[in-house]
Amino acid sequence: MVGTAGGGAEEAVRRWVEAGGGRLVLDGGLATELEANGADLNDPLWSAKCLLASPHLIRKVHMDYLEAGANIIITASYQATIQGFESKGFSKEQSENLLTKSVEIAREAREMFLKEHLDQSIPAQKPILVAASIGSYGAYLADGSEYSGDYGEAGTKEFLKDFHRRRLQVLAEAGPDLIAFETIPNKLEAQAYVELLEECNIHIPAWFSFNSKDGVNIVSGDSLIECATIADKCAKVGAVGINCTPPRFIHGLILSIRKITDKPILIYPNSGERYDGEKKEWVESTGVSDGDFVSYVNEWCKDGAALIGGCCRTTPNTIRAIHRTLNQGSNAQKLPVA
């Protein structure tokens, strides 16, 4: 495990990127693939429901993404919270064990993948990392507020810190390589995360990824520049970027982030569709095909993205195409070492 003492988070991510040949490939949509494999996710726990009912499906999807060329697999803990499990009747201890289980499943998938490819040079030479996902408070509410950042009376920093604290500690103790703070919808939650990383003395590199619906600000209307600056100033944050955002907005968002940070930039957009929080479904057939999605990759690389993958509604086919594009040689630009 790589520590962040002395500001080592950024350096750790850079070393991984260099070991990956200048870019790392993230996985794609977890829930999309769980449903494709027969899981019923119509539940406030969403993909975390499979930690209870079908952990084998989570392991299979992790394996599918590794086979597609992903260097980083993200755990099924985005919507897994102690509070959410307790609302289902689980004890605090059982709830914490389920969080730990999300990391264990991903690590098992990595071990299985490496064992199967032991005699092949490709996977063993490049990093295969596990990122423990921490979704926003809005994800726990399961009302679509992670796409608005409007938390009402719950919108205080101390409340958010209390909500996330033990979850962060449990996931960090489970031994992932990274902590992924995903789909951050407002500045307040970013500030809460930074303070928790310090207060909990987390020694695992973190990344912050925000989401935008206009290509300028994050979904709450807060300034992306201000939010990225919060992440940039935290020594425990090793990468900053964007997820769950239409691909057409990514170019401008990368350029905005690049203005205020030298940390590695990660991007993993959704397919371009829009999530309806009331209907709890993706609507409007505005998504782009795998081919169209991947056509953006060259531009994102030129913009300076170092970690590239997909989010909601993307599949192993998307990730396979990204991996192929990044390994063609034309995009194998080295990330500058600070």
N, C-alpha and C positions, 0 to 999 in steps of 0.2 A: 504494500500500500504506500502511496506517495503522500508525504506530509506537506502541509502548506506553511510550516514554520519559516519565518523570515521572508514571507511573500512568495513562497515557492509554487503557488497554484498555477500562475501563468507559465512559469518555466516547465512545470510538469506537463501541461497541455501541449506546449511547444515541442517538448521531447517526443511525445506520442505522435504529434503531427509529422515531425521529421522522420520518425521511425516508419510512418505510413507512406513515406514518399512525397510528402508535401501536402497531402490532403487526407482526411479521414471521412469514411462514409458512415452516416447514422442510419438506423433502421427506419421503418415506415410506420403506418398506422397499425396499432395493436388491436384495437377494438374491431376495426374493419376486418382483419384477418380472423379474429376469434369468431365473429359472426359468420364468416365464410366457411369456417370449420364446424359450424353447427351450434355455437353458443348463443343462448338467449340473454341479451344484456339489457333487457327492459327492466331496469332496477336502479335505484339511486346510487348503488355501488359501481354501476357500469362495468368496466373491464375487471375491476377488483372482485366482482362477483365470482369470477372463475378461480380465484384463490380458494374459495370455499367449495365450489361445485366441480371444477374441472381443471386442476392445475396442470394436468398433462397437455391440455390444449395450449396453455401459455408457453410451456416448454417447446411444444411443436412449432409455434409461431416464432419464438426466438430462434430456433434452429433454421426455420425457413429463411429468415432474414440473414443469418450468418451464411447460409448456403448461397444467398443472393449477392454476398460480398460486403455486408455490413461489418464495420470495425467496432461499432458501439451498439449494444442492445440496451433498451430502456425498460426498466422493470414495470410490472403491472400494478404500480402503487400510485398512479396519478390521482385516482379517485378513492384510494384506500386511506382511511383515516381512523384513528382510535374512536373518535366520536361516531363515525358512520357505522363501524362494527358494533359498538355498544348499543346503538339504536336498533340493531338486529338481535340483541339479547346476549351478545358475547361479553365476557368479563374483560377488564382492562388487560389482564395478562394474556388472554386469548387474542385480543385485538393486536397487542404488540407482537405476538407470535406470528400473526398473519402478515404483518408488515415485514418482519424478518423473512418470512417464507417467500415473499416476492423477490427478494434479493437472492435467496438460496436457489430458487428455480432458474433465474438467469445465470447464475454461476454454474449450475449443473448443466445447462444447455451449452455453455462455453466449453466445459470440460468434455462433454460428449462430442462436440464439434471438433475440438483439437485432437481427441483420441481417434476419431474417424479419419482425420486427415494427417495423422502422425507421419506418414511416409511422403507427404507432399510438402513442397517447400513454400507454397504460396501463403497459407494461413499462418503457419508457425513464424514466418518472418515479420509479420505485421501485427500491431497491437489488436487484441480482441478485448474490449473493455465493457464493464457493466456500469450503467448509470442508474442510480436510484432516483426515480421520479417523485417529485413533490409538486402536486397540482395546487392551484390557488384555493383560497377559501370558497370562492365561487364554484369551483368544481365539486366540493363537498355539498354545497346547497343543491346541486343538480337542477338548477333553474335557469341555466344559461348566463348567469351573471359573471362567469369568467370571460364572457364576450362583451361585457359592458363595464365591469369594474365598479358597479354600483352595489355596495353592501349595506346601504341604509344605516341603521343604528350600530351595526357591527363594524362600521368603518373607522375603527380607532387602531392605532399602532399596537397598543398594549393588548387589546383583544386578539389581534392577529398573531402576535407573538405567543400568547398563551395557547392559542389554538394549534399552532404548528410546532411548539417547542419539543414535546415528547416524541412526536412523530419523527422529527429531524434526528433526534438523538438515537432512536431505535434503528432507523434506516442506516445511519452512519456506523453504528455498532455492528451491523450485519455484514460489513466488509465489502461495500461496492468500491469501484475505482473512482467514481465521480458522484456528485450530488447534482441532479438536474432540477432546477427550479423552473418549471415550465408554464407557458401561457400566462405570464404575469400581466394582469390587466390594469394595474394602477401603481402610481409612485409609492403610495403608502405601504403596499405589501412588499415592494422591493426594499424599502427602508427597514421594514420588520425583519426580512430575511437577513439583511446585512448585520443587524444587531444580534440576531440569534446565532449567526455563524461565529461571531465574536464571543458572545456570552456562553455559548455551549462549547467553546473551544474546539470547533470542528477542524480536524486535520486531514480532510479529504478535499481535493479540488472541486469547486462548484462551478456550475454555469448558470447564467441568468438568460432566459429567453422570453421576450415580450411578444404580444400579438397586436396587430393593427388592422383596422378595417378601412382606412383611408390612405394608407401609404405615407402618412406624415407623422401622426401622433399614435400613441397606443390607444386601445379601445375605449378607455375611460375619457379620453381627450387630453390626458396628461402628455407633456412633451416627451417624445422619445429621447431627445438629447439629454434632458434632465434625468430620465430614468437610467439611460446608459451611463451617465456620469456617476450615478450612485454605485452602479456595479463596478465601474472602472476604478473607483477610489477604494474598493474593498480588496485587500491583498489575498483574501481567501477565494475570490472569484477568478477563475482561470480563463473564462471565455464568455463572450457576450453576444447575443444575437436575437433572432426572430423565429417563432414557430407559429403554426396554425393561422397562417396569413396567406391570402391568394398570391400565387407566384408572380403575377404582374406587378406587385408592389415591392418585391424584394430588392430590386436594383437600387431604387432610391433610398430604401431603408438602410441598406449596407453602407451607402455613401454617407448617410447621416451619422451612423454609429462610428464609422471610420474617422470622422472629424474629431471625435473626443477620446478615442481609445486606441492603443496599440495592441491590446489583447487580441488573441485569436477570435475571429468572428465565426459563429455557427448559424446556419440557416436550415430550417426544415419546415417548408410551407405545407399547407394542406393542398388539396387538389383544385382549389378555386371555388368550391361550393360554399354555401352559407348555412350555418347551423341555426335552426329555429328553436329557441329555448322553451317556448310554450308547447310546440308539437313534439319536442325532443327528437328531432330528426334533421338530417341534412336536406335542404331544399334548393330549388332552382338548378336546372341542369346546366350550370355554367362552368362545371369542372373541365379541366384540360386533360387530354389523353396523356398516356405515359410519354409518348414521343414529344408532344408539345411541352410537357413538364420538363423533360430532360433537355430540350432545346435552350432552356434558360441557363443551364449549368455552366456553359462556357463563359457567359456574361458574369455570373456570380463569382466564378474563379478569378476573372480579370478584376473584378471589384475588390477582391481580397478575402473572400470566404475561405475558411480553412477546414471547416467541418460541414458536410452537406448531406442532407437526407430528406425524408418526407414525414408528414404528419397525417392528420385525419384523411381517410379515403385514398391514401396511397398504399401500394401493395409491394410484395417482393419483386414483382416485375418492374416497378418503378425503381426500386433500389438496385436491381440488377443492371438496369440501363444506366443509372448514375455511375455505378462502379465501372461499367464498361467505358463510359465516356472519360472518367477520371484516369483510367489506365491506358488510354490511347497514346499517351505521351505528350500531346500538344498542351495538356493542361498541367503537366507535372512541374509547375513552378514551385520553387522552394519558398516556404514561409520565412520571412526575415526573422532572424534570431536577435532578440533585443540584447 
